[in-house]
Amino acid sequence: WKLRDGLQFSVNFVNVLFSNDKFYGIYFGYTPENKKTALDYFETVLSALSSKYKMNAKSIEDENIYKTYVATARDKKFVAVQCAKDESHDGEMRYYVGLIYGDDTLDKPSDEL
């Protein structure tokens, strides 16, 4: 997937985000080998996005989320890039760089059970 001329964004997986059977976003994820590679990749993606959008740092109180930047349009659609560490489906801790597109006007899932 091309972010700008000559720059490709490699992905290992895609999560389509639904709540109450309604689409609200999509997450393109890349799982680099280590934290340094994850942060380097994050900076490359952030640089590409910053050339097109006004990206703003978002403070998140979570020690496993290293960096998050978001750009939101007037119509509440947004693009975000995030670098984090989390447990994968196989139980291993992995580093992630995520590129997220979404719409804040649509329903999001609740954290409540």
C-alpha positions as CSV (number, residue, x, y, z in Angstrom):
1,W,0.0,0.0,0.0
2,K,1.5,3.3,-1.1
3,L,1.6,6.2,1.4
4,R,3.4,8.6,-1.0
5,D,5.7,8.2,-4.1
6,G,8.2,5.5,-3.4
7,L,7.0,4.6,0.1
8,Q,5.2,1.4,0.8
9,F,3.4,0.5,4.0
10,S,3.8,-3.2,4.6
11,V,1.0,-4.9,6.6
12,N,0.9,-8.3,8.3
13,F,-2.8,-8.1,9.1
14,V,-5.9,-6.0,8.8
15,N,-8.7,-5.7,11.4
16,V,-12.1,-4.4,10.2
17,L,-13.7,-2.7,13.2
18,F,-17.5,-3.2,13.8
19,S,-19.8,-2.4,16.6
20,N,-23.5,-3.5,16.7
21,D,-23.0,-4.8,13.1
22,K,-21.9,-1.3,11.9
23,F,-18.5,-0.5,10.4
24,Y,-16.6,2.2,12.1
25,G,-13.0,1.8,11.1
26,I,-10.1,-0.2,9.8
27,Y,-6.7,-1.1,11.3
28,F,-3.7,-2.0,9.1
29,G,-1.1,-3.6,11.3
30,Y,2.6,-4.4,10.9
31,T,4.5,-6.5,13.5
32,P,8.3,-5.6,13.4
33,E,10.9,-7.8,15.1
34,N,11.8,-5.3,17.9
35,K,11.0,-2.0,19.6
36,K,13.7,0.0,17.6
37,T,12.4,-1.3,14.3
38,A,8.9,-0.6,15.4
39,L,9.7,3.0,16.4
40,D,11.7,3.6,13.1
41,Y,8.8,2.3,11.0
42,F,6.4,4.4,13.0
43,E,8.5,7.5,12.3
44,T,8.6,6.7,8.6
45,V,4.8,6.3,8.4
46,L,4.2,9.4,10.6
47,S,6.5,11.4,8.3
48,A,4.5,10.3,5.2
49,L,1.2,11.1,6.9
50,S,2.5,14.5,8.1
51,S,3.3,15.5,4.6
52,K,-0.5,15.3,3.8
53,Y,-2.3,15.8,7.2
54,K,-1.8,17.8,10.3
55,M,-0.9,15.0,12.7
56,N,-1.2,15.8,16.5
57,A,0.3,13.8,19.3
58,K,-2.2,12.1,21.5
59,S,-1.4,11.3,25.1
60,I,-2.5,7.8,26.2
61,E,-2.0,6.6,29.7
62,D,-0.8,3.1,28.9
63,E,2.8,2.0,29.3
64,N,2.5,-0.4,26.3
65,I,1.5,2.4,23.9
66,Y,4.7,4.2,22.9
67,K,3.4,6.9,20.5
68,T,0.1,7.8,18.9
69,Y,-0.6,10.6,16.4
70,V,-4.0,11.5,15.0
71,A,-5.4,13.8,12.3
72,T,-9.2,14.5,12.4
73,A,-11.2,16.1,9.7
74,R,-14.2,18.5,10.2
75,D,-16.5,15.6,9.3
76,K,-15.1,13.5,12.2
77,K,-13.2,11.1,10.0
78,F,-9.7,10.4,11.2
79,V,-6.4,8.8,10.4
80,A,-4.0,7.7,13.2
81,V,-0.7,6.0,13.5
82,Q,0.3,4.2,16.6
83,C,3.3,2.2,17.9
84,A,2.6,-0.2,20.8
85,K,3.4,-3.5,22.4
86,D,0.6,-6.0,23.1
87,E,-0.1,-9.6,23.5
88,S,-0.8,-11.4,20.2
89,H,-3.4,-14.1,19.6
90,D,-0.7,-16.8,20.3
91,G,0.1,-15.3,23.7
92,E,3.4,-13.7,22.7
93,M,4.2,-10.1,23.4
94,R,4.7,-8.3,20.0
95,Y,5.4,-4.8,18.8
96,Y,2.8,-3.2,16.5
97,V,2.7,-0.3,14.2
98,G,-0.9,0.5,13.2
99,L,-2.4,2.7,10.6
100,I,-6.0,3.4,11.5
101,Y,-8.8,5.0,9.5
102,G,-12.1,5.6,11.1
103,D,-15.2,7.8,11.6
104,D,-15.9,9.2,15.0
105,T,-19.6,9.7,14.1
106,L,-20.1,6.0,14.0
107,D,-20.7,3.7,17.0
108,K,-17.7,2.3,18.7
109,P,-17.6,-0.8,20.8
110,S,-18.0,-0.4,24.6
111,D,-15.2,-1.6,26.9
112,E,-18.0,-2.8,29.3
113,L,-18.9,-6.5,29.4
